[in-house]
Amino acid sequence: MSERVIIERLEFQGHCGTTAAERRVAQPIGVDLELEYPLGPAAETDNIERAVDYAKVAERVIEVGGAQECCLLETLAERLSGMLFAEFPVSRISLWVRKLVPPVTGVRGSVGVRLDRTRATQIMEPRPSRFLVEQLPRLPKGTALDVATGRGRNALYLAAQGYAVEGLDRDEQALAEVAGAARQRNLTNLVVRRLDLEADPDQPPSFPKERYEVILGFFYLHRPLFPPLLQALKPGGVLLYETFLIDNHLRRQHPRRREFCLSHNELLRLTTGLRVLHYDEGEHEGAHGDAPAFTARLLAQREP
């Protein structure tokens, strides 16, 4: 069961148009939206904290819609949708975004686009790991660390779910792309930091002890990192990890260097002391790109 919040004809001055001249001049934009959220105790408790606050929704739509310049109404609609999913506990969004005074000869009404999205099918590019999506309901809420974040597919996904995320990588260009994507989606809860995790082969970097509820490691293997990462987990925190098995190297010659692959059961040995919540080895679809890959997958918890 679910409830809906409906806002009709929310208006603001926006900068949307296919030409630079049209974007320079603010024009009235109208937004009608319907937000669906799980049925909760709002009516029983008479508490706004138990519901979706339509006043806050309206405020954020005006802030995001009025502050960002775009060529297409489709782009504006997607930005608003991403913000709403990131900031409010809604399961489905229907948006109608339109120019109220369109610069089109013969049109006496408005022109616009309609968008309908569900949280479950909200597509993010780059796509998050399938293993992360599958295990999301088991992850504790809070602060997350994404090690070797790359293009940030998993960091962006977790930030959109409300986590405070820190992404680490040594690739400055990749980090700039992640930061740009976070700004575009209005994900202020994602920060990136440049760190060469292998700068000193004899001394791995240190992390704040007991800081993170969730630590992610996907398709990056530097074995000396595991002890400091495990210490960085809060009691009750979890490590979610997936990378190539030696089988992938032997059968598909990727990665080319076998030391970048885990041997069988090695991931269990590297995380000794954690409580294993899920572990498997094998060929997995959607693990790394479009082709299946042989990987080891682990979800393990530090004892509370």
Secondary structure, DSSP 8 states (H G I E B T S, - for coil): -EEEEEEEEEEEEEEE-SSHHHHHS-EEEEEEEEEEEE--SHHHHT-GGGS--HHHHHHHHHHHHHH-EES-HHHHHHHHHHHHHHHS--SEEEEEEEESS-S-TT--S-EEEEEEEETTT---SS---HHHHHHGGGS-SSEEEEET-TT-HHHHHHHHTT-EEEEEES-HHHHHHHHHHHHHTT-TTEEEEE--TTSSTTS-----TT-EEEEEEES---GGGHHHHHHHEEEEEEEEEEEEBHHHHHHH--SSSGGGSB-TTHHHHHTTTSEEEEEEEEEETTSSSSS-EEEEEEEEE---
